[in-house]
Amino acid sequence: MVPHDIIIGLIIALPIAFLVGRYSTRITFFHAQTEQKLTVSEFLKSRE
């Protein structure tokens, strides 16, 4: 790869990676809001 191609790839890939990270964080946060809240002991029991 030519350095020019690498720079263009980074300019395109970095914002896309940032947006995907933000989007997945919102999905995870929404999931946590809708799930049933468990105490620590209930969570540990459910993992067994």
Backbone bond lengths (Angstrom), bond angles and torsions (degrees), N, CA, C in turn:
res aa  C-N    CA-C-N  psi(-1)  N-CA   C-N-CA  omega(-1)  CA-C   N-CA-C  phi
1 M - - - 1.458 - - 1.528 110.26 -
2 V 1.264 113.81 141.45 1.465 120.42 176.93 1.530 108.18 -82.49
3 P 1.316 119.14 144.71 1.473 120.40 179.44 1.530 112.77 -52.95
4 H 1.321 116.47 -33.43 1.461 120.54 178.64 1.534 110.42 -61.39
5 D 1.326 117.32 -41.88 1.471 121.63 178.65 1.528 111.09 -65.57
6 I 1.315 117.10 -38.47 1.465 121.22 179.71 1.528 110.24 -64.51
7 I 1.325 116.71 -43.43 1.469 120.57 -179.64 1.530 109.97 -63.83
8 I 1.314 117.67 -44.24 1.474 120.40 179.00 1.526 110.21 -64.85
9 G 1.310 117.33 -39.10 1.459 120.61 177.20 1.514 112.10 -61.59
10 L 1.319 117.11 -41.58 1.466 120.79 178.40 1.527 111.50 -67.05
11 I 1.326 116.48 -39.50 1.469 119.93 179.42 1.527 110.42 -62.57
12 I 1.319 116.81 -34.07 1.475 120.20 179.39 1.531 110.76 -83.99
13 A 1.335 117.74 -41.53 1.466 121.21 -172.42 1.524 113.57 -75.73
14 L 1.309 118.76 -37.03 1.468 120.33 -176.12 1.532 113.00 -63.07
15 P 1.338 119.98 -48.54 1.472 117.99 178.18 1.526 112.59 -63.66
16 I 1.327 117.19 -36.05 1.466 120.00 178.89 1.524 109.98 -65.41
17 A 1.326 117.31 -44.16 1.464 120.76 178.66 1.534 110.41 -63.12
18 F 1.319 117.04 -39.23 1.462 121.11 178.68 1.529 110.52 -63.60
19 L 1.328 116.90 -45.71 1.469 120.46 -179.81 1.520 111.77 -64.82
20 V 1.313 117.54 -40.55 1.465 120.41 178.26 1.528 109.90 -64.11
21 G 1.311 118.03 -39.67 1.457 121.49 177.52 1.517 112.10 -63.59
22 R 1.325 117.18 -42.48 1.467 120.53 178.32 1.521 110.67 -65.32
23 Y 1.341 116.52 -41.60 1.456 121.15 -178.44 1.525 110.77 -65.20
24 S 1.337 117.18 -42.52 1.463 119.67 -179.38 1.529 111.04 -68.12
25 T 1.337 117.27 -32.51 1.461 120.35 176.77 1.521 110.29 -65.12
26 R 1.325 117.31 -40.98 1.465 120.59 178.62 1.518 111.24 -64.66
27 I 1.329 117.32 -40.06 1.472 120.56 178.62 1.526 109.44 -63.79
28 T 1.332 117.14 -45.09 1.461 120.99 179.78 1.518 110.58 -62.30
29 F 1.327 117.94 -42.68 1.460 122.14 -179.93 1.524 109.95 -63.73
30 F 1.329 116.84 -43.18 1.463 120.82 179.38 1.523 110.34 -63.83
31 H 1.324 116.23 -40.88 1.465 121.45 178.33 1.527 110.67 -60.26
32 A 1.339 115.65 -44.30 1.460 120.55 -178.82 1.532 110.85 -65.45
33 Q 1.331 117.49 -33.26 1.454 120.94 179.55 1.521 111.44 -69.13
34 T 1.332 117.40 -35.33 1.460 120.76 -174.59 1.525 112.90 -89.04
35 E 1.323 117.37 -18.59 1.464 119.26 -178.93 1.520 110.71 -75.18
36 Q 1.327 113.64 158.41 1.463 119.70 177.81 1.525 108.92 -68.41
37 K 1.311 116.56 135.94 1.457 120.90 179.20 1.530 109.07 -80.01
38 L 1.328 116.21 128.30 1.454 121.74 -179.29 1.524 109.75 -114.36
39 T 1.307 115.85 148.60 1.457 119.20 171.07 1.528 107.69 -76.61
40 V 1.305 116.29 169.00 1.464 119.92 -177.81 1.524 110.71 -61.41
41 S 1.337 117.76 -44.57 1.468 120.14 -178.76 1.524 111.15 -65.46
42 E 1.340 117.77 -38.97 1.469 120.14 177.74 1.527 110.45 -65.08
43 F 1.332 116.52 -39.15 1.465 120.51 178.48 1.524 110.74 -63.04
44 L 1.329 116.31 -45.93 1.466 119.41 179.41 1.518 111.68 -62.55
45 K 1.330 117.99 -39.58 1.459 120.85 177.50 1.524 111.50 -64.67
46 S 1.320 117.13 -38.10 1.462 120.39 -178.34 1.532 111.02 -69.84
47 R 1.320 117.53 -24.24 1.472 120.67 -179.80 1.522 111.85 -79.96
48 E 1.301 117.98 -17.89 1.483 120.84 -177.11 1.503 111.05 -77.75
